[in-house]
Amino acid sequence: MPKTADTRLPDPNAPLPDPSTPLADPTRWKALAFVALAQLMVVLDATIVNIALPSAQQDLGISDGNKQWVITAYALAFGGLLLFGGRIADLWGRKRTFVVGLLGFAAASAIGGAATSETMLLGSRALQGAFGALLAPAALSLLAVMFTDAKERAKAFGIYGAIAGGGGAVGLILGGVLTEYLDWRWTFFVNVPFAIVAALGAYFVIREPSGSRNRSPLDIPGVVLSTLGLVSLVYAFTRAESNGWSDSSTISLFVGAAVLLLAFAVVESKVKSPLLPLRVVADRNRGGVYLSLGLAIIAMFGLFLFLTYYLQVVKGYSPVMTGFAFLPMIAGMITGSTQIGARLMTRVPPRLLMGPGFLVAATGMLLLTQLEMGSSYAGLILPAQLLLGLGMGTAFMPAMSLATHGIEPRDAGVASAMVNTSQQVGGAIGTALLNTIAASATTAYVAAHAATSSNRRLLELQAMVEGYSSAIWWAVGILAVAATIALTFITTGRPGASSVASGAAGAEDEVKMPVAMH
C-alpha cells in the first residue's frame, strides 16, 4: 500500500514552546569568532605600544615629558567616550556601530604607523581610542543579545573573558616580536588586517536580533558630563603619576572629575531618556561586578608594567623574551576562563567563582612580593603567573556574563560600556597608583642605603626591585577587596532561589539562568 501522510495529532501533554524565548541565531558561533578578534585587537592595543615606545620616541624625536601621551591619548579617548559609544550602539544598531568602529580603528592605526611627527602619532592614538570606544561596547552587547542559552552563553563568555583578560599580555608578546624583527610602526599596521577581517566577517555573518534598539533621543548633557568627567578622572591619575598627588593641577583635576560625575548622576536621575539609566548600575549584582572588576584591573595593569621592567632592566631579557615570559599568565587565563569558569558557571553562583578567583590571583600576587634581584623565573615568577592567570580567568568569565545578563535589550550597549569603562579607568588608575607607590619606595630605599653602597648601579636595581615588591603588596590588598566585594555584593544565582533582592528588570532571569541547565 502506498504510504499516507502522517495525520496524527500533536501530543496534548507535550510542553508548548515559550513564545518569549527568542530563537537562537544560527550564525552566532561564526559571529563570536569576529567579535573575539575585534576584542583582542582593542585589548592588546593598550599594551602593544608599550614595548615599541622607546623606538618610536627616538624616531620621531618625542621628548621624555611627552612620551606618556602616546599611552595616555588612547586611554583618555577610550575611557572618556565609552558610555557615549555604548549608547550609540543601542541607538544606531550594534552591528553597524561595530563595523564602523572597526573600520575607523583600522584607519587610525594606518595613520599611526605612517606617522612622521609627534603630533600625527598622538592624534592617531586619540582616534584609535575614540573608535575603540564605539566597537568595544558594541562587541560585548552583540554577545549579550545573540547568546541566550545558559550553557552556550557560558562558553561564549568564557572565550570573551579569556581574551579580555589575556589580551594585554598578548600585546606584550606581539609588541616585542614586531619591534625586534620588523619596526615599531608594525605595532600599528598589524591592526589593519585584524580590523578589516573582523569588519567583513561581522558585515556578512552577524544578524542583530530585531526590536533590540533603543531609539529614544540622545541625552546630550549626559554625553558631555560623562565624557568630561571620565577624561578628568583618567587624566588626574596620569598627572598624579608624573607630578605627584599633592600637585595643585592633580588635585584640581580630581575635584573637577568628582563634580562632573556627580552632576552627571543628578542629570541621569531627572532626564526622560538618560545616557546611563541608573537602573543599570543600581542593580546590586551589576554594581558589584563593575566595582570588583575595576579593582582587579587596577592590580593587574600595575603588575604588567613592573614585570616588563623587571625582566628587561634587572634580568636583561630582550623585548621578545619578555613577551614570551608572560605566556604562563595567558595559559592560566585561558584555562581558568574556558575550563573552570565556563564549566562551573551553570552549576554554581557567580560570586563563588569570582570571589575565590580573585583570592587565587591574590595568592599569585603574594608570591611576587618576594621578588628579589636574583629571583628565579621558574621558581617564583612562573608559578605566580599561573596562579594569577587561573584566578583572573575564572573570575573574569562570570563577571563578563553577569554584567550584561538580565539587562533589557535596549540597555545592552550601555551596560557593556560600563564593563569596558571599569576596565579602562581601572587600567589607568592601576598604572598611575602602583607606579607612584613603587617610585616612592624606590626613592626611600636609595636614600636609606646610599651611604653604605659602593656600587651605584647595583643600588639603583635593588631599589627598583624593592619599589616593585612594595607596590605589589598594595595590589594583593586591592585583589582581596575585589574578592570581598564579589562575595558580599553579588547575590544572584543561588541554587533554588526565586528572586533577587534588587528587583531590577530581568532580575528573576538573572537568578534562574546560571542554574537552569544542570
Secondary structure, DSSP 8 states (H G I E B T S, - for coil): -----------TTS----TTS----TTHHHHHHHHHHHHHHHHHHHHHHHHHHHHHHHHHT--HHHHHHHHHHHHHHHHHHHHHHHHHHHHH-HHHHHHHHHHHHHHHHHHHHT--SHHHHHHHHHHHHHHHHHHHHHHHHHHHHH--SHHHHHHHHHHHHHHHHHHHHHHHHHHHHHHHHT-TTHHHHTHHHHHHHHHHHHHHH----TT----S---HHHHHHHHHHHHHHHHHHHHHHHH-TT-HHHHHHHHHHHHHHHHHHHHHHHSSS-SS-HHHHHSHHHHHHHHHHHHHHHHHHHHHHHHHHIIIIIS---HHHHHHHTHHHHHHHHHIIIIIIHHHTTTS-THHHHHHHHHHHHHHHHHHTT--TT--IIIIIHHHHHHHHHHHHHHHHHHHHHHHTT--GGGHHHHHHHHHHHHHHHHHHHHHHHHHHHHHHHHHHHHHHGGG-S-HHHHHHHHHHHHHHHHHHHHHHHHHHHHHHHHHH--TT-TT----TT--TTHHHHHHGGGTT-
